[in-house]
């Protein structure tokens, strides 16, 4: 990501000069636009003080201000950047190789940044404005976009972009990165194949979506799968009979909103073999659990939590927020619906790993009980990296689905 060597003020001046020379009667081609930019940029003293790299970067920066995503474009083209955080039009941070740092890029004004935001959310039929200042959207490459506008965001328009690899990581890639052990991966393969219901928990940036994509590689290709997300992020491969559903915000009149709950209910009438809910945050947790309890075995979902046990507590709170049910009934629903909870953690060295795999064994003394099957045990640090291993600490108790799938020989005891 080369520096253009130009200040934001100089870039604005150049863009205005190029715009003044453009004829809007006919649509200008990309090549003609580049020629106009080069002609304006390379005249005078400015060009003589620029290096070849700065000239190239300046041309692309100006070109992207007309055709691309302005200051965001060079960041989006860097495949090593996993997160882009815009705190205001002059304050941008990135995460690259696990390192968080500021970048010397920015927009000319809040208005320019707001124009870009409207362009992004408009492409996916979303609305964001002062009356509805928070929205989730996505870029054409699948990157997740979260926007918060003033007056909620005090410094100006705030944008957070989560990047995903163009080629989703598979389980073998995660094993190579020490995110999961081969034994645990083989166990989860059997769980997915035998149609155990899996729930993936973890904190922000722990890799839940990536892991869900990896788990889906074991779903038999002949099954019909429905995915439900706030903003479509999953990149499932090898499933021909796939339907992807995405929530819809209310329109400018406050009507037409379709949330996760409505989409889960709709999916039940679409004859799915499995339902994959990208993330549950509220009352839709009850609908997800009911779907898992009504013949849609092998379903998957994710949620935010600090651990597997904490995820059970959070799910209980989510269900109670959307339905006035007795706590014992809610816990029985969870114990019946969920089979396996996989917890992911992001460690202090920025590595993302499977920290825990637990079996939901039922209700004991009025509470949902977990049987920890695998646990990551830290052994220390070496060259700034955490050293440890994901070890088996117990065996699966409920082997019924494995037996029916003919896989019991690989998971005994």
N, C-alpha and C positions, 0 to 999 in steps of 0.2 A: 504494500500500500504506500506508494511514493507520495511525498509531499509536493503540492503544486507550487510552493514558494510564494503564493499570493495571499494577501489578507482577504477577509470576507468582504471588506469595502471594495477592494480591487476587483474581486469576482463579480460583485453586484454591478460595478461600473462597466465591466466588460460584457456582462450579460445584457445590460440595457443597450449598449452600443450594437451588439449583434441583433437584438430584437428590433432596433430601429432600422436595420438594413434588410430585415426579412420582408419579403412580399407575401402577404397572407391571401392573395387572390388564388394562388395555386398551392397545394400542399407541398411543402419543401421536403426533398428527400434527405435521408440521413447523410449521404455523401455531400450534398450541397450545404447542409447545416455545418458539417465539419469544416468545409472549406471557408465558410463565413467566419467561423470561430478562429481558425488558424490565421486568416487574413487580419482579423482584428487584434489577435493576441500578439502576433509576431511583428507588428509595426512599432517603430519607435524604440526608446531606450529600454523599455521593460523587457523585451525579448533578449537583448544582449546580455543582461545580467542573470538570465535563467540558464540552468543546466539543461541538457537534453532530457533527463528524467523529469525535471520540473515542467518542462514544456509539454511533454506527453501527458503528465498528470493533470496539468491545467486544462488542456484540450478536453480530456475525458471528464473533468469536473464540470466544465461549462456545458459539455454535451449532455451530461446526465441531468443538469438543471433544466434542460428542455425536454429530454426524452425519457430519462430514468427517474430515480428517486433522490436526486440531488445529493446532499452530503452522505446519505445512507448507502448509495450505490457501491462505492469502493469497499465499504464494510461488509456489505452483503456478498461481494465477490470473493472475499477472503474466507475460504472454507475452514480455516482454523478458528475463526471467531464463533463462539457458541452463544453469546448473549450480547445484545446491544441495548444500552440504557440511556435514554435521552431525558435528562432532568429539566432542561430548558433549551432554548434554541442555541445557546452558546456553551452548553455543558453536556458533553457526551462521554460515556464510559463504555468500555467493552470488556468482555471476558475472553481471553485467548490462552489456550493451553492451561486453563485453570487459574490464570493470573488476571486480576481485576485492575484495570488502569484507565486513566483518562486519555482521550485522543485529541489532537489539535485540529478538530473539524467543528463546523457549526453551520447554522443557518443565518441568513441575513436578518431575520426578525421572527417574532412569534407568529406573525401573520403568514409568513412563508411556510413555517412548520405546520401551522394549522391547515393550510391549503393541501400540503402533502398528506396529512392525516385524513382529510376528507376524501382525497383520491384513493387512499388505501381502503378505508372502510366502505366507500361507495362501490368498489369492485365486488364486494361480497354482500351487497345489499344490507349493510348495517348503517345505523344512524348514530351520530354522536354530536352533541351540542350542549349549550349551557343548561338546558332543561334535563338532558340525559347525558351527563358528562363522563360516564364510564362505559367502555365497550371492549369486547373481545373480537378480533378479526384475524385474518391470515393473509400472507403474501402468496403470490402465484407459486413460489417454490415450496409452500407448505409451512413456512416459518410462522410461529404464533405471535400475534401482535396484541398487546394490551395497552389501552389508551385511557388516560385520565386528563380531563381538561379543567381549566379554571372555571369557576372559583374554587373547586375542590383542590386542584393542584396550585399551590400558592406561587411557585416560581415561574409558571407558564405551562404550556402543553407538555405532558409527560408520556413517553412512549417506551415500552419494554418489549423487545423482540427476542423470542427464544428461537434459536436456529436448530435445525435438525439435519443430519447428514443426508445427501442426495441418495446414497445407497444405505438403507437402514442396516444397523448392526445386527448380526445374527448371534445366536448363542455361542457359536464357535469364536466369534470376535470377542464376545464378553469373557469367555474362558481365557483367551489369549491376553486380555487386559487384566486378568486376575479379579474380575468383577464377580465371578462365580466359579466354583470348583466343578470338575468334570462329573464327580459323583452326584452333586446336587443338581446339575443340569440334566443328567440322565433321569433322576428322580422326577423332576418337573416335567420332562418329556412324557413319562408314563402317566403323570397326573392329568396333563392336557389330553393325551390320547384316550385315557379311560373316562374322560368327562367329569373329573372332579371340578367343582366350582372354586375358582381361584380369585383372591383379592390381593392386589399389590399396593402396599402402603409405603410412605416415605415423605421426607420433607421436600421443600421447594428445590428444584435442580438436582434431585437425587437420581433421576433417570427413569422415572415410572413409565413414561410414554415409550421410551426406547425399549424398556424391558417388556412391555406389553406387546410391542411389535415383534420382539424376538420370540416370545411365547407362542404367538399366533402362527409361527412357521410350522408348528406341529399339529395344527388343526387339519383334519383330513380334507382334501381338496373337493370332495363331493358334497360337503355340508353347506347349508345355507346359513350365512352369517350376517347379522345386522349390527352395524356399529352406530353408536349414539354419542355425540360430542357437542360441547359448546361451540368450539371452533375446530373444524376437521384437521386432525394432526396425524392420526394413525396411517401408516403406509403398509397395509397388509398385502402380502404377495402370495401368489399361488392359489387363491380362492376365487373360483370362477363365479360362484353364486353369492355375490357380495352386494349388500345395500348399505350405503353410508348416509346417515341422517345427521343434520346439523340444526341446532336451535335457531330461533329467529327472534330478534328483538321487536318490541312494539314499534309501530310506525309513528309518524309525527303527531298523529291524533291519539296516541296512547293505546292503539288497538292492534290486534294481530300477533301478539306475543305467543310463541310456542317454546316451552321450556323442556328440560330433560324429562320431567314427569310425563308430559303429554306424549313425547316421542317414545318413551318406554311402553306406555299403554298402546300406542299405535303399532309398535313393533310386534306385540303379541298377536296381532291379527295378520301378520305377514308371513306366518309359518316359518319362523326361524328355528334352526337347530341349536344355535348359540347366539347369545346377545353379548356384545362387548360395549360397556358403558365407559367412555373415556375417563370420567372422573365424577364422583358424587360429592356434593357439598352440603346438601340440605335434605328436605323432605323427600326428594326422589330416591333416597336410600331405601325407603319402604317399598317403592315400586320395583326397585332392582331385586331386593330380597324376595319379593313375591314372585317375580319372574323366575328366579332360580328355584323356587319351591313348586313351580307349576309345570315341570317337565322340560325346562330349558337347561338341561345339565351341560356342564362344560363352559358355562358363561364366565366372563372375566370383567373386572372393574378395578379402579384405582381410587385412592383417597390420601389426603394429607394426614400424617400422624408421626409421632416420635418413636413409635415401636409397635409391634404386633398387638400387644395387650392394650396399648393406648388407642389403636385403631378400632378395636372392639368397643371401647368406651365412646369414642367419637361417633361411630355408627349408631350406637344407641341414642346419643343426643340428637343426631340428624333425624332419625325416625320419629322421635318424640316431638321434634320441632314441626313436623308436618302432619302428625296424627295424634289424637288423644287416645292413646292405648295404654293399658296397664303395663308396667315395666316387665313383669314376668312373661307376658305375651310377646313383647318385643324381643326379649332375650331368647325365647324359644324359636322365634322366626330366624334370628341370626344363627343360632346353633344348627337349625335344620337346613338353612340355605348355604352357609359357608362351609367349605371343606378345608381349604388351605389358605393361609395368609403368608405372603412373602414380603418381608420388610427390607427396603433399600435405604442405605445411609450414604451421606456424603461426608467423608472424613476430613480431618484438618489438613491433610496433604492434597486436598482437592480430588482425591480418588473417589469413585462411586462403586459401591460393592453391595452384594446381597449380605445383609447383616444377620438375618434370621429367617428361617422357614418353620412355620408352626402349623400343626393340625388342630382344627376345631373339633373337640371331642364330645361336646354336649354340655349339659347343665349339671353343675354340682353345687349343692348348697345355695341354689338360687342364682348362681353366676355362670357365665359362659367360660368354659375351661379350655386352655390351650396346652397342647403337647408339643414342646419344642423339639423339632427333628434335626435341624442344622443351626449352628450358631457360629458367627465369625469371632475368632479369638485372636486378639492382637498380641503380638510377640515383641514388639519394639519398633524402632525406626532405623533405617539405613539410608544414608545420603538424602535425608529429608523425606523419604517415603516410608509409609507404614508397612511393616512386615507382619503377616499373620495368615491365617487359613480358615476357611469355612469347614467346620468339622461336624460330622454326624454325632448327635448326642442321644438320639432315641430313634425308634422305628415306628412306622405308621401302624395305628391301631385298627382303623376302619379300612379293611382291604377288600370290601365287597365289590366295588366298581373295578378294581384291578382284576379280581377273579373273573368277573363277567367279561372283561376285555381280553382275557387270556394272558395277562401280564404279571400275575402274582409271583411267578418264579423269579422276577427281577427285583421284587420288593417284599422280602420275607420278614418274619418276626413280628 
